[in-house]
Amino acid sequence: MFKVVIPARYASTRLPGKPLLDIAGKPMVIRVADQASKSQADEVVIATDFEKILAVAEQYTYAAVMTRIDHASGTDRIAEVVEKMGWHDDAIVVNVQGDEPLIDPKLINEVALTLAHNHDAVMATACHPIHDEATFLNPNVVKVVMDANGNALYFSRAPIPYPRDDVYKQAIQACRHIGIYAYRVGFLKQYAELTVTALEKIESLEQLRVLYHGYKIAVSVTDHAPASGVDTEQDLDYVRTLY
């Protein structure tokens, strides 16, 4: 068993008030919580910095926690939640982004199970194979490379592993990182104390802080790309048509 926390910040540069945007009669964050509830999680908690999101969560009978507005990352926000909820250090928490109303409950289960089976890792995440050149070279697509035990060696916006002789033929060996994370509660309490690193700032990838400080991140490889999240009006329109 595990917990799910859904960080839902009100501020968004491209879609203001994104967690509260309507999708077929329900706010987006509630659509995400509904999907998370279909997983094997024994608790689903919405973490927010905005009173109206808290009220909406309560309206739909979801647990919710008010958090500070100044957190640097979603992981920092979740670290505050686990302290307030009083969860045991050995418990596993999955971070499900508040803008993914199409999240597959099976993916949530898979990431939690990956961490449960990798006792040397403090976190787990997921990826899927890249099959085309444009995706491989796109800096908005985060890539990950792994060691022999399935732990992350590095995450980057650059094309990795970079094939010296033929980029395009070898792109199929690369993996695209999926932005879902599972954590052990005990590590989340330590995470807040880890110093921010230059690599994290350069790549704008908070998981690099974990690797830099010597911790292991287990990676689950799934065959299929997950449904996309909602970052733009076009994304929102597409999700609405599916509902």
DRENTORTI-438191 format. One line per 3 residues: their letters; for each residue x negated, y, z negated of N, C-alpha, C, O. Coordinates in steps of 0.02 Angstrom, whole numbers, plus 50000, padded with zeros to 5 digits. Example, Ala and Ser with C-alpha at 12.3 -4.5 7.8 and 13.67 -1.06 7.14 Angstrom:
2
AS	49340/49716/49610/49385/49775/49610/49340/49835/49610/49288/49834/49577  49358/49888/49646/49316/49947/49643/49355/50002/49606/49330/50057/49598
***
This chain:
243
MFK	49958/49940/50000/50000/50000/50000/49956/50062/50000/49899/50061/49978  49983/50117/50025/49946/50179/50029/49994/50238/50027/50055/50230/50028  49965/50298/50025/50004/50360/50024/49994/50396/50090/49942/50388/50123
VVI	50042/50437/50110/50034/50482/50167/50044/50553/50142/50092/50568/50106  49997/50597/50161/50005/50668/50147/50006/50704/50215/49965/50692/50258  50054/50749/50222/50063/50787/50284/50048/50860/50270/50091/50895/50243
PAR	49989/50885/50288/49974/50956/50279/50017/50997/50328/50018/50983/50388  50051/51047/50303/50096/51087/50345/50087/51161/50328/50123/51189/50287  50038/51192/50361/50026/51264/50352/50076/51303/50394/50094/51283/50450
YAS	50098/51360/50367/50146/51400/50405/50111/51438/50461/50139/51445/50516  50051/51463/50448/50016/51504/50497/49991/51462/50556/49965/51407/50546  50001/51488/50616/49976/51456/50677/49967/51510/50729/50013/51549/50742
TRL	49908/51512/50760/49895/51566/50807/49936/51559/50871/49959/51609/50899  49946/51497/50894/49982/51487/50956/50057/51477/50947/50097/51496/50990  50077/51446/50891/50148/51434/50877/50163/51453/50805/50162/51411/50761
PGK	50177/51518/50792/50191/51540/50724/50248/51500/50693/50299/51486/50725  50239/51482/50629/50291/51444/50594/50302/51375/50622/50357/51348/50618  50250/51345/50650/50256/51281/50687/50291/51226/50648/50333/51192/50677
PLL	50277/51215/50584/50310/51159/50549/50386/51164/50547/50420/51114/50538  50412/51225/50554/50485/51235/50548/50520/51239/50616/50581/51247/50618  50483/51233/50670/50515/51236/50736/50562/51177/50746/50547/51120/50726
DIA	50619/51191/50776/50672/51142/50783/50656/51090/50837/50637/51107/50893  50666/51027/50820/50663/50973/50870/50727/50932/50862/50733/50891/50816  50773/50943/50906/50837/50906/50907/50872/50907/50839/50896/50855/50815
GKP	50874/50966/50809/50912/50974/50747/50875/50965/50683/50903/50973/50629  50809/50950/50687/50769/50944/50626/50704/50982/50635/50677/50986/50690  50678/51012/50580/50612/51045/50584/50558/50995/50602/50563/50936/50585
MVI	50506/51019/50636/50452/50974/50658/50422/50935/50601/50411/50875/50608  50408/50967/50545/50375/50932/50490/50418/50875/50464/50391/50825/50440  50484/50881/50468/50528/50828/50447/50526/50770/50497/50530/50712/50478
RVA	50521/50786/50562/50512/50734/50612/50448/50694/50599/50447/50632/50606  50396/50729/50579/50333/50695/50563/50342/50650/50502/50321/50592/50501  50375/50677/50451/50386/50639/50389/50430/50577/50403/50420/50524/50374
DQA	50479/50585/50448/50521/50528/50466/50480/50472/50497/50490/50414/50481  50433/50490/50541/50390/50440/50572/50344/50407/50520/50335/50346/50519  50315/50448/50476/50271/50422/50424/50309/50374/50378/50280/50326/50353
SKS	50373/50387/50366/50413/50345/50323/50425/50275/50353/50443/50229/50317  50415/50269/50418/50423/50204/50451/50360/50161/50444/50360/50103/50462  50306/50191/50418/50245/50153/50406/50252/50114/50341/50305/50114/50310
QAD	50198/50081/50321/50200/50042/50259/50181/50084/50197/50170/50056/50143  50178/50149/50204/50162/50193/50148/50215/50188/50093/50275/50183/50108  50194/50189/50031/50242/50188/49976/50260/50258/49952/50306/50266/49911
EVV	50225/50309/49977/50242/50379/49963/50224/50422/50023/50173/50412/50055  50268/50470/50038/50255/50520/50090/50264/50589/50058/50317/50604/50031  50212/50629/50061/50212/50695/50028/50194/50749/50079/50145/50741/50116
IAT	50233/50802/50081/50218/50860/50123/50179/50911/50082/50201/50930/50028  50121/50932/50107/50079/50981/50072/50082/51047/50110/50064/51050/50169  50104/51100/50077/50114/51163/50113/50089/51223/50072/50073/51217/50013
DFE	50088/51280/50106/50070/51342/50072/50126/51394/50080/50115/51454/50070  50186/51370/50098/50241/51416/50115/50306/51391/50082/50325/51333/50091  50338/51435/50045/50397/51416/50006/50454/51387/50049/50488/51341/50028
KIL	50463/51414/50109/50518/51390/50151/50507/51318/50173/50555/51279/50180  50444/51299/50186/50429/51230/50204/50442/51184/50145/50468/51129/50153  50425/51208/50085/50439/51170/50024/50514/51159/50017/50536/51104/50000
AVA	50554/51211/50030/50626/51206/50023/50656/51158/50075/50702/51120/50060  50629/51159/50137/50653/51114/50189/50638/51041/50171/50679/50997/50180  50577/51029/50144/50559/50961/50123/50608/50936/50070/50632/50879/50074
EQY	50624/50978/50022/50670/50959/49969/50741/50948/49997/50777/50904/49973  50760/50987/50046/50825/50980/50077/50833/50910/50108/50886/50880/50106  50778/50886/50137/50780/50820/50169/50754/50765/50122/50738/50710/50144
TYA	50750/50781/50058/50731/50734/50004/50660/50705/50011/50648/50649/49991  50615/50744/50040/50544/50723/50042/50506/50758/49985/50519/50816/49969  50460/50722/49955/50417/50752/49904/50373/50805/49937/50351/50796/49994
AVM	50361/50859/49902/50320/50913/49929/50280/50945/49873/50302/50948/49816  50221/50971/49892/50176/51003/49843/50154/51070/49872/50133/51074/49929  50160/51122/49831/50133/51187/49851/50058/51188/49839/50034/51168/49785
TRI	50020/51210/49889/49947/51213/49883/49923/51284/49897/49960/51326/49920  49860/51295/49881/49830/51361/49892/49831/51379/49966/49831/51335/50009  49833/51443/49980/49836/51467/50049/49767/51471/50081/49762/51478/50142
DHA	49714/51468/50041/49647/51483/50066/49604/51421/50079/49543/51428/50084  49634/51362/50086/49594/51303/50100/49561/51307/50168/49591/51330/50217  49498/51285/50171/49460/51289/50234/49480/51235/50282/49470/51242/50343
SGT	49508/51179/50257/49526/51124/50301/49584/51085/50272/49603/51094/50214  49613/51041/50314/49667/50998/50291/49644/50950/50237/49682/50933/50192  49580/50929/50242/49553/50883/50191/49550/50917/50123/49566/50886/50072
DRI	49530/50980/50122/49528/51017/50059/49599/51022/50029/49608/51018/49969  49648/51032/50073/49717/51037/50050/49740/50971/50019/49773/50970/49967  49723/50916/50051/49742/50850/50026/49707/50836/49960/49736/50804/49916
AEV	49645/50859/49953/49609/50849/49890/49646/50882/49832/49648/50856/49777  49676/50940/49845/49715/50973/49793/49778/50932/49777/49798/50927/49719  49809/50903/49829/49869/50864/49819/49856/50803/49775/49895/50789/49729
VEK	49802/50766/49788/49790/50705/49750/49777/50721/49676/49795/50681/49632  49747/50778/49662/49737/50799/49592/49805/50812/49559/49817/50792/49503  49849/50847/49595/49914/50865/49567/49959/50804/49559/49998/50800/49512
MGW	49952/50755/49605/49994/50695/49602/49968/50645/49551/50005/50600/49530  49904/50651/49532/49876/50605/49483/49866/50535/49508/49869/50487/49469  49853/50528/49573/49843/50461/49602/49776/50431/49580/49728/50467/49568
HDD	49774/50365/49575/49715/50329/49552/49659/50336/49603/49671/50342/49663  49597/50335/49579/49539/50344/49623/49534/50291/49678/49506/50305/49731  49561/50232/49667/49557/50179/49716/49612/50182/49768/49610/50145/49818
AIV	49661/50224/49758/49717/50229/49805/49693/50257/49872/49644/50294/49875  49727/50237/49925/49711/50260/49993/49764/50310/50015/49824/50299/50008  49740/50366/50043/49785/50419/50067/49771/50430/50141/49714/50438/50162
VNV	49824/50431/50181/49818/50445/50253/49842/50516/50267/49897/50535/50247  49799/50553/50301/49815/50621/50322/49849/50619/50390/49818/50602/50441  49914/50634/50392/49951/50637/50455/49966/50710/50470/50000/50744/50431
QGD	49941/50735/50526/49949/50805/50542/50022/50825/50549/50063/50786/50575  50039/50885/50525/50108/50908/50526/50135/50928/50593/50193/50950/50597  50094/50922/50646/50118/50940/50712/50119/50880/50760/50112/50887/50820
EPL	50128/50820/50730/50130/50759/50771/50195/50721/50761/50195/50668/50729  50250/50747/50787/50315/50715/50777/50322/50648/50814/50370/50612/50803  50274/50632/50858/50276/50569/50894/50226/50518/50866/50214/50466/50897
IDP	50197/50532/50807/50147/50487/50778/50175/50416/50772/50232/50407/50750  50135/50368/50792/50156/50297/50788/50144/50271/50718/50087/50272/50694  50196/50246/50684/50186/50218/50617/50134/50162/50616/50100/50153/50565
KLI	50127/50124/50671/50078/50070/50674/50007/50098/50670/49963/50066/50641  49995/50157/50699/49929/50188/50695/49913/50208/50623/49857/50201/50601  49963/50234/50588/49954/50252/50517/49933/50190/50478/49886/50192/50438
NEV	49970/50136/50488/49954/50073/50453/49883/50049/50470/49846/50027/50426  49865/50054/50534/49801/50029/50557/49742/50065/50524/49694/50034/50504  49747/50131/50519/49693/50170/50490/49687/50155/50415/49632/50149/50389
ALT	49744/50149/50381/49742/50132/50310/49712/50063/50299/49672/50054/50253  49729/50015/50342/49703/49947/50336/49629/49945/50351/49592/49908/50319  49606/49985/50399/49535/49988/50415/49494/50009/50354/49442/49980/50340
LAH	49518/50059/50318/49483/50081/50258/49486/50028/50203/49436/50016/50169  49544/49998/50195/49552/49947/50143/49503/49889/50153/49480/49858/50104  49487/49873/50216/49444/49817/50232/49369/49835/50235/49327/49792/50242
NHD	49354/49900/50230/49284/49923/50233/49267/49958/50167/49275/50018/50159  49242/49918/50120/49231/49944/50052/49172/49991/50048/49165/50029/50000  49127/49989/50098/49070/50035/50098/49089/50104/50124/49051/50152/50115
AVM	49146/50109/50157/49168/50173/50186/49211/50212/50137/49247/50183/50097  49207/50278/50141/49249/50321/50099/49307/50350/50139/49355/50376/50111  49302/50344/50206/49353/50368/50251/49361/50320/50309/49317/50279/50322
ATA	49418/50325/50343/49428/50289/50405/49464/50334/50454/49501/50379/50434  49453/50322/50518/49487/50359/50570/49497/50313/50630/49488/50252/50623  49516/50340/50687/49531/50297/50745/49505/50329/50809/49491/50389/50811
CHP	49500/50288/50861/49480/50313/50927/49508/50266/50980/49534/50212/50965  49503/50288/51042/49523/50245/51098/49475/50257/51156/49446/50311/51161  49467/50208/51200/49420/50215/51256/49439/50270/51304/49499/50283/51316
IHD	49389/50304/51331/49398/50354/51383/49387/50321/51451/49339/50283/51460  49431/50335/51498/49427/50302/51563/49417/50350/51621/49418/50329/51679  49409/50415/51607/49402/50461/51663/49350/50514/51648/49338/50533/51591
EAT	49320/50539/51701/49266/50587/51697/49287/50653/51665/49251/50681/51623  49346/50679/51683/49367/50744/51658/49375/50743/51582/49355/50791/51549  49403/50690/51556/49412/50685/51483/49344/50681/51449/49333/50712/51397
FLN	49299/50642/51477/49233/50632/51448/49195/50698/51443/49159/50709/51394  49202/50741/51493/49164/50804/51495/49200/50862/51462/49171/50916/51454  49263/50853/51441/49303/50907/51413/49281/50921/51341/49286/50877/51299
PNV	49258/50982/51326/49236/50998/51257/49293/51001/51207/49282/51000/51147  49355/51004/51231/49412/51002/51185/49429/50931/51163/49470/50921/51118  49398/50883/51195/49407/50812/51177/49348/50791/51134/49291/50792/51157
VKV	49361/50771/51072/49308/50750/51027/49291/50676/51040/49336/50634/51043  49227/50663/51048/49203/50594/51059/49170/50568/50996/49146/50606/50954  49169/50501/50989/49136/50470/50932/49096/50410/50955/49118/50373/51000
VMD	49037/50400/50925/48997/50340/50938/48989/50303/50871/48986/50334/50818  48986/50237/50875/48987/50195/50815/48927/50148/50811/48895/50134/50861  48913/50125/50751/48860/50076/50741/48887/50005/50750/48945/49996/50767
ANG	48845/49955/50737/48864/49885/50748/48920/49862/50702/48954/49813/50716  48930/49898/50646/48982/49879/50598/49047/49920/50606/49092/49915/50565  49049/49960/50659/49110/49999/50671/49115/50062/50630/49169/50090/50623
NAL	49058/50085/50603/49058/50149/50567/49034/50204/50613/48993/50193/50658  49059/50264/50603/49042/50321/50646/48968/50340/50638/48944/50346/50581  48934/50349/50694/48867/50377/50693/48869/50453/50701/48833/50489/50668
YFS	48914/50476/50746/48920/50548/50757/48984/50563/50796/49009/50522/50835  49011/50621/50783/49067/50649/50820/49043/50711/50857/49003/50749/50830  49066/50721/50918/49044/50781/50955/49094/50801/51008/49132/50759/51034
RAP	49093/50865/51024/49131/50890/51081/49093/50879/51146/49120/50883/51201  49029/50865/51139/48987/50850/51198/49001/50779/51222/49028/50739/51184  48983/50763/51284/48992/50695/51310/48941/50647/51279/48882/50647/51297
IPY	48964/50606/51232/48921/50556/51200/48954/50487/51203/49015/50483/51197  48915/50433/51212/48843/50434/51225/48829/50460/51296/48863/50442/51343  48778/50502/51301/48763/50533/51365/48721/50486/51408/48664/50472/51391
PRD	48749/50461/51463/48712/50415/51506/48663/50453/51550/48683/50493/51592  48600/50441/51541/48548/50480/51576/48554/50475/51652/48543/50524/51687  48571/50416/51677/48566/50405/51749/48630/50418/51787/48628/50441/51845
DVY	48688/50404/51757/48750/50413/51794/48807/50426/51745/48836/50380/51717  48822/50490/51735/48873/50510/51686/48939/50477/51701/48972/50451/51656  48959/50479/51763/49028/50461/51780/49041/50386/51777/49095/50365/51757
KQA	48992/50346/51797/49002/50274/51794/49003/50249/51723/49035/50198/51708  48968/50282/51678/48962/50259/51610/49014/50290/51563/49017/50271/51504  49054/50337/51587/49102/50371/51544/49150/50322/51511/49175/50335/51456
IQA	49163/50266/51544/49210/50218/51517/49187/50189/51450/49228/50162/51413  49123/50194/51435/49097/50167/51372/49108/50215/51313/49096/50198/51256  49131/50275/51328/49142/50325/51275/49210/50315/51243/49254/50284/51272
CRH	49217/50343/51183/49281/50339/51147/49303/50408/51124/49264/50449/51101  49367/50420/51132/49397/50483/51111/49421/50477/51039/49457/50429/51022  49402/50524/50998/49423/50523/50928/49496/50543/50922/49519/50589/50955
IGI	49532/50507/50879/49601/50523/50864/49602/50555/50795/49575/50528/50747  49633/50613/50789/49630/50652/50727/49675/50629/50672/49718/50667/50649  49666/50568/50650/49702/50543/50592/49650/50513/50544/49603/50480/50567
YAY	49658/50524/50479/49608/50502/50430/49640/50467/50371/49694/50485/50348  49605/50416/50347/49622/50386/50282/49564/50398/50235/49506/50397/50255  49580/50411/50172/49529/50425/50121/49542/50384/50058/49599/50366/50044
RVG	49490/50371/50021/49498/50347/49953/49505/50409/49908/49469/50459/49917  49551/50406/49862/49565/50464/49819/49502/50486/49782/49489/50546/49775  49462/50438/49758/49401/50456/49722/49354/50498/49764/49323/50544/49739
FLK	49350/50482/49829/49307/50522/49873/49336/50591/49885/49299/50640/49889  49401/50596/49892/49432/50661/49903/49414/50710/49847/49405/50770/49859  49409/50684/49787/49391/50726/49730/49319/50750/49737/49302/50805/49713
QYA	49276/50709/49768/49206/50729/49779/49200/50776/49839/49157/50820/49840  49243/50766/49889/49238/50803/49952/49239/50879/49939/49202/50917/49970  49282/50900/49894/49289/50971/49881/49224/51002/49856/49214/51063/49860
ELT	49178/50959/49829/49115/50984/49803/49058/50982/49855/49005/51009/49843  49070/50950/49912/49017/50945/49963/49007/51012/49998/49056/51046/50015  48945/51031/50008/48932/51094/50041/48947/51090/50116/48936/51038/50147
VTA	48973/51143/50143/48986/51148/50215/48918/51147/50251/48870/51177/50228  48915/51112/50308/48852/51103/50343/48851/51142/50409/48903/51161/50436  48790/51153/50434/48782/51188/50498/48813/51148/50555/48844/51177/50599
LEK	48805/51082/50554/48834/51040/50607/48910/51048/50609/48940/51054/50663  48940/51048/50551/49013/51056/50547/49035/51122/50578/49085/51125/50614  48997/51175/50564/49014/51240/50592/49003/51244/50667/49045/51271/50704
IES	48947/51216/50690/48931/51218/50761/48983/51182/50803/49007/51208/50854  49002/51121/50781/49050/51080/50819/49122/51096/50801/49169/51078/50837  49132/51130/50745/49199/51142/50717/49235/51076/50705/49292/51066/50725
LEQ	49199/51031/50671/49225/50964/50655/49209/50949/50582/49152/50937/50564  49261/50950/50540/49249/50943/50468/49224/50874/50448/49191/50868/50396  49237/50822/50488/49214/50755/50470/49138/50749/50472/49110/50703/50442
LRV	49104/50796/50506/49031/50795/50507/49002/50810/50438/48945/50791/50423  49039/50844/50397/49016/50857/50328/49007/50791/50291/48960/50783/50252  49053/50745/50303/49050/50680/50269/48989/50640/50291/48953/50613/50250
LYH	48977/50637/50357/48919/50601/50383/48854/50634/50361/48806/50599/50343  48851/50699/50362/48790/50735/50343/48768/50718/50272/48709/50712/50258  48817/50711/50228/48801/50697/50158/48791/50622/50144/48786/50602/50086
GYK	48790/50582/50198/48770/50512/50190/48826/50462/50178/48813/50404/50162  48888/50483/50185/48944/50437/50175/48963/50404/50241/48946/50427/50295  48999/50347/50236/49019/50310/50295/49093/50321/50312/49136/50325/50268
IAV	49106/50327/50378/49174/50333/50403/49186/50273/50449/49155/50266/50501  49233/50229/50429/49250/50171/50471/49296/50194/50527/49339/50237/50517  49287/50164/50586/49326/50184/50645/49364/50124/50673/49335/50072/50689
SVT	49429/50133/50679/49471/50083/50711/49478/50100/50785/49494/50157/50802  49466/50051/50828/49472/50062/50901/49538/50034/50925/49551/49974/50920  49580/50078/50951/49645/50057/50978/49643/50060/51054/49607/50102/51082
DHA	49680/50018/51087/49677/50014/51160/49711/50073/51195/49692/50091/51250  49760/50102/51162/49801/50151/51196/49795/50220/51163/49790/50226/51102  49797/50271/51204/49797/50340/51179/49863/50354/51143/49916/50334/51167
PAS	49860/50387/51086/49922/50403/51050/49959/50460/51085/49931/50496/51127  50021/50469/51066/50060/50526/51091/50027/50591/51068/49999/50593/51013  50031/50643/51108/49998/50706/51091/50037/50745/51039/50098/50736/51031
GVD	50002/50788/51003/50033/50832/50954/50062/50893/50988/50060/50899/51050  50088/50939/50948/50119/51000/50974/50074/51060/50959/50069/51081/50901  50042/51086/51011/49999/51144/51003/50024/51205/51042/50006/51262/51026
TEQ	50066/51193/51092/50089/51247/51136/50165/51242/51146/50196/51193/51127  50193/51294/51176/50264/51294/51193/50280/51237/51241/50333/51206/51237  50233/51223/51287/50243/51168/51334/50247/51101/51298/50289/51059/51314
DLD	50202/51091/51249/50204/51030/51209/50271/51023/51174/50301/50969/51172  50295/51079/51146/50358/51078/51109/50416/51060/51155/50459/51020/51136  50416/51089/51214/50470/51075/51262/50470/51001/51281/50523/50970/51287
YVR	50410/50973/51289/50404/50903/51308/50431/50857/51253/50469/50811/51266  50412/50871/51191/50436/50830/51135/50512/50835/51128/50546/50786/51114  50538/50895/51138/50612/50904/51134/50648/50862/51185/50701/50834/51171
TLY	50619/50856/51245/50652/50815/51297/50652/50741/51276/50699/50705/51292  50601/50719/51241/50599/50649/51219/50650/50634/51166/50678/50580/51163  50663/50683/51123/50713/50674/51071/50784/50684/51098/50832/50678/51060
***
